[in-house]
Amino acid sequence: MELITPNWFAYIALLSWPLIGWYLYSTRPIVQATLWTILGAQLLLPVGTAIKFEMIPQFDKISIPNLVVMIGCLWTVRRPMGFLNRVGFVEIVFLIYTITPFISAELNNDPISLGGRILPAESHYDAISVILLQIISLIPFFVGRQLLRSSRDNSEIFRVLVIAGLFYSLPMLFELRMAPVLHYLFYGYNPAQFAQQVRDSGYRPTVFLGHPLIAAFFIMTTAVAAGALWRTQTRIWRLPPAGVTAFLSVMLILCKSL
C-alpha cells in the first residue's frame, strides 16, 4: 500500500455521509435506509482516510455509517430500541469482548525498549479508546438484531445486495479493462499494492473496497443473494432472476480471485 495522502474530495465524501444517511431515513423505510447507509458507505467511501480528534475514536468509512445508523434508527422509531434488553449468550460474549481491552492494558503496563525506541506501556486511555471502537463496530449487529427479524426483511437484504452488485459491476468492469484506478482518481491514492491487483495478464478490480479479495467476496455475496431470489422467483426491475444470477457469477469469475 502506498502512502495514504487523501485529497479534499475524500474528506468531503466522509463528511457528506451523515447528510446522505439523513436523506435515506427521511425518505425510505427504516430497513432500506439502514441497509443502504451501511452498504453504500462500504462501497463508496475511501479506504484508510479518517478524521481524528484527540480523546475520541477516529471517524472513517466504518464508524461514520455505523453512528449514522444508530442515530437514524433512534430518530425514526423515537423510542429506545433495547439493544441490550435481555441477558443471554450474546450479551455475555459482548461483555467479555468489551472488558478484554482493560485486561490487556493491565497485563501490558511495562514500556518496551526496542532498538533504541521505547514503546510506551498501554494505559486505561488506550483501553477506553479500543472499547469505544469495538462498540461502534458492533452497532450494525445490534441494529440488525432489532430490525431484521422476518422473512420479508431477509428478502430485502437479498434485494439490496443484488441491486448493489448490479450497479457495482459497472465500475468493476471498467477496472477490469482499464486497471484499478478509480480510488486513485477520486480520492488521490491507491489503498492496495498494485502488484496484488494484477493477475493472468489482466487486472483484478478493487474500486473503493481496498483490496481485490474484498471486491471478489462482495460479488460472491451478491451472486449468492441473486441465487436465493432466483429460487423464490423474485425479480429485480423485471430482470430474469436466472440471468441476474448468471451475470453476477460471471463477474465473480472475472475477479480472478477464486
Secondary structure, DSSP 8 states (H G I E B T S, - for coil): -------HHHHHHHHHHHHHHHHHHHHS-HHHHHHHHHHHHHHHS-SS--B--TTS--BSTTHHHHHHHHHHHHHHH-S---TTSS-SHHHHHHHHHHHHHHHHHHH--S-EEETTEEE----HHHHHHHHHHHHHHTHHHHHHHHH--SHHHHHHHHHHHHHHHHHHHHHHHHHHHH-S-HHHHHHSS-SS-GGGGEETTEE---TTSSSHHHHHHHHHHHHHHHHHHHHTT--BTTB-HHHHHHHHHHHHHHTT--
